[in-house]
Amino acid sequence: MAWIAGDRLQGGKYTIERELGRGRFGITYLVKNRNSDRLVIKTLNDNLLQSLSKSERARLETMFWQEAVNLTRCQHQHIVQFRTPFKEGDYPCLVMEYVDGVSLADLRPPKLSEPDALRYIQQIGEALIVVHKNGLIHRDVHPGNILLRNREGQLEAVLIDFGLALDFDHILTTSRTKEVSDGFTPPELYAKGSITHAYSDIYSLAATLYKLLTGKTPVDAVNRKLNGEHLVSPKDLNPQISDRTNRAILTGMKLDHKERSQSVREWLDSLGLTGENSQSSVIIPPNTKSNWERNIQFWGVVIAAIAAIGTLLSGIVGWIPIFHPSPSSNQPSQSPSPSSTKTP
């Protein structure tokens, strides 16, 4: 499936500028609204949808809407901001803030100074604390899912893409390759039905810091666990790394989750990173707090209700008024045969 530049969604409310990225699960587009504000629209990959059974497709769409619920619950300046969901023809869409910057995976040179790396890690760590306080786990923290936003001349890290792909692959009964981020995914996330907690995100965050300080992707957790492959100490690759940071990375990447820090705050403390004064705060524009809170509550109720009816989702969303389908807008073309950066 593909929307192309100039296609208009929601009766002209959004105009496609270009495709930003696609993976097996989703596609993201850069769009402009009627005020010429740039935003991102994320939708599901039609090639994948066409390869699924009716029940699997309904389940994936339900989980896609649930990502919107997760985003409304996790309001933080270092988490990409969610705007609104809508339905365009048969395709669920999420509208999000556009972060005009590179990801940490695209940095050139790929290695950062320790102070710069720790600043970004602290920002994402504070964001994850909010995620975990809401009873959620991100499950897909890696440099490619961390963008750099320029705010008043200062670069800051922004976390994107909750682990929809991991969630969905783990509920499929058919044999498909799991979407994991080799080198950053902890061993417990390779196993179907495994229980995850904050320690899973800590492994991924520690592996991200490893990459930022060495320029090297750490050895994959499965190879470490099954094949006995050795995790090279980051300090062996970059002697400038402090002993404290080196220890924290190795502790955060322990294969046995019981040996890792059990909370992000504990792990950040081991790095000497105390809580930022305002980083854990929800950003609410002046004089709009009550409206913002009502909006979050409204979307949480609406999308959670959709999730609760599971496989009936695909048959009922067309008549739910809140999705405002646009009958005259361009719709993606259907691909007759299935195929397989990950964007959710």
BELLIN-V772463 format. One record per residue. RES is the residue in one letter. OMEGA is omega in whole degrees, 0 to 359 (999 if undefined). Layout:
RES|OMEGA / RES|OMEGA
This chain:
M|178 / A|162 / W|182 / I|181 / A|179 / G|177 / D|183 / R|181 / L|178 / Q|176 / G|178 / G|179 / K|179 / Y|177 / T|181 / I|171 / E|179 / R|175 / E|179 / L|182 / G|178 / R|175 / G|181 / R|184 / F|186 / G|178 / I|176 / T|181 / Y|169 / L|182 / V|170 / K|174 / N|184 / R|177 / N|182 / S|173 / D|177 / R|180 / L|175 / V|172 / I|179 / K|177 / T|182 / L|180 / N|184 / D|178 / N|177 / L|182 / L|181 / Q|181 / S|185 / L|170 / S|181 / K|181 / S|178 / E|179 / R|179 / A|180 / R|180 / L|178 / E|177 / T|181 / M|176 / F|177 / W|180 / Q|176 / E|177 / A|176 / V|180 / N|181 / L|179 / T|180 / R|186 / C|179 / Q|183 / H|186 / Q|178 / H|171 / I|182 / V|186 / Q|179 / F|180 / R|184 / T|173 / P|171 / F|179 / K|177 / E|188 / G|180 / D|191 / Y|175 / P|183 / C|172 / L|177 / V|183 / M|175 / E|175 / Y|177 / V|185 / D|181 / G|180 / V|173 / S|177 / L|177 / A|185 / D|181 / L|175 / R|0 / P|186 / P|183 / K|181 / L|170 / S|182 / E|179 / P|180 / D|180 / A|181 / L|178 / R|179 / Y|180 / I|178 / Q|180 / Q|179 / I|176 / G|178 / E|176 / A|180 / L|176 / I|177 / V|177 / V|183 / H|177 / K|178 / N|177 / G|182 / L|173 / I|181 / H|174 / R|181 / D|178 / V|174 / H|186 / P|180 / G|179 / N|176 / I|180 / L|178 / L|179 / R|176 / N|179 / R|179 / E|176 / G|181 / Q|178 / L|177 / E|185 / A|179 / V|181 / L|179 / I|168 / D|170 / F|191 / G|178 / L|184 / A|179 / L|179 / D|187 / F|179 / D|183 / H|177 / I|178 / L|176 / T|178 / T|182 / S|176 / R|178 / T|181 / K|177 / E|176 / V|179 / S|185 / D|183 / G|183 / F|181 / T|180 / P|186 / P|183 / E|181 / L|175 / Y|185 / A|178 / K|176 / G|181 / S|178 / I|181 / T|177 / H|181 / A|183 / Y|178 / S|177 / D|179 / I|177 / Y|183 / S|179 / L|177 / A|178 / A|177 / T|178 / L|175 / Y|181 / K|183 / L|184 / L|183 / T|187 / G|183 / K|173 / T|181 / P|181 / V|183 / D|183 / A|180 / V|177 / N|177 / R|187 / K|186 / L|185 / N|178 / G|180 / E|187 / H|172 / L|180 / V|177 / S|180 / P|180 / K|175 / D|179 / L|179 / N|184 / P|180 / Q|180 / I|180 / S|179 / D|181 / R|180 / T|178 / N|180 / R|182 / A|179 / I|182 / L|177 / T|180 / G|182 / M|175 / K|180 / L|177 / D|185 / H|179 / K|181 / E|176 / R|168 / S|184 / Q|174 / S|179 / V|179 / R|178 / E|182 / W|177 / L|177 / D|180 / S|176 / L|183 / G|181 / L|179 / T|183 / G|176 / E|187 / N|186 / S|188 / Q|182 / S|184 / S|171 / V|177 / I|179 / I|180 / P|180 / P|174 / N|181 / T|185 / K|184 / S|178 / N|180 / W|181 / E|179 / R|180 / N|179 / I|181 / Q|181 / F|183 / W|178 / G|180 / V|184 / V|185 / I|176 / A|178 / A|178 / I|180 / A|185 / A|182 / I|165 / G|190 / T|177 / L|186 / L|186 / S|182 / G|186 / I|188 / V|183 / G|182 / W|178 / I|188 / P|187 / I|182 / F|175 / H|178 / P|182 / S|187 / P|184 / S|184 / S|178 / N|176 / Q|179 / P|178 / S|180 / Q|177 / S|184 / P|182 / S|183 / P|171 / S|181 / S|999 / T|174 / K|177 / T|148 / P|999
